Amino acid sequence: MKNLIDIMQLSVEELDELIATAMDIIADPAKYSQVCRGKKLATLFFEPSTRTRLSFEAAMYELGGNVLGFSEAQSSSAAKGESVADTIKVVSCYADIIAMRHPKEGAPLVAANNADVPIVNAGDGGHNHPTQTLADLLTIYREKGGFEDLTIGLCGDLKFGRTVHSLMSAMSRYKGVKFVLISPEELRLPDYVVDDVLKGRNIPYEECTSLEDAMPKLDILYMTRVQKERFFNEADYMRLKDSYILTPEKLRTAKETLSILHPLPRVNEISVAVDDDPRACYFRQALNGKYMRMALIMKLLEVKPW
């Protein structure tokens, strides 16, 4: 595998391999501290990011490599009208691997077709966010011990939520997985995801508008924010932005073993009062993202501990 554009490029065996590497990094970080010495990661972020960009950078530094790049389109020649293809061809001259976020769906695929080095999709519009899915999978693995026989509630913006789409695709390959889709009518999961991922693979699912009704049956609750940047209409965003707010009261009927995930950033869809609940996994999830990105960088650069 030369690039990672879509989580489905990774087989179950490759996911297992990445998780095993990440777990070994957690157990013995010193063993990996120089595996990318002399290598450079370019972070090309045409759209704002905190966790993903810093996580990639931290991952490369902890592998002994170096980082270059930009954190917004206005800091790059894209502001002058340079194409993605030309930007990538140039940056390929300077870096060994590129992590790229772009507001337009498909831009990382264009990049991969024009690069001489591995490309990692760090998020393209409402389409894909495969390394967030890697973070999600490691979190589920560490919290649950595996991926089978889980009921997963996905709550909030299921229409534009690229993290939701990627996670569903990845988890649909495991036995006994069920989904509960919790959203307002306007932010329902797109029909193409329902057809391709759920109906196409005979995955059990149900749709509802009430988080309280869904709560008792869930093993995992994956909260998402309503994304202002995906809306064309300010009024629609304002009307829907507070559709679901997770509070300690709403967790009263939840399983003691529930795991609460969120790709972050949150706005107010999870009350800070939930943060001290041992079932809240979202900050551990952010840390897990760094370990999985370390494992992915190693895989794409074909390096191993010395």
Secondary structure, 3 states (H helix, E strand, C coil): CCCECCHHHCCHHHHHHHHHHHHHHHHCHHHHCCCCCCCEEEEEECCCCCHHHHHHHHHHHHCCCEEEEECCHHHCHHHHCCCHHHHHHHHCCCCCEEEEEECCCCHHHHHHHHCCCCEEEEEECCCECHHHHHHHHHHHHHHHCCCCCCEEEEECCCCCCHHHHHHHHHHCCCCCCEEEEECCHHHCCCHHHHHHHHHCCCCCEEEECCHHHHHHHCCEEEECCCCHHHCCCHHHHHHHCCCCCECCHHHCCCCCCCEEECCCCCCCCECHHHCCCCCECHHHHHHHHHHHHHHHHHHHHCCCCC
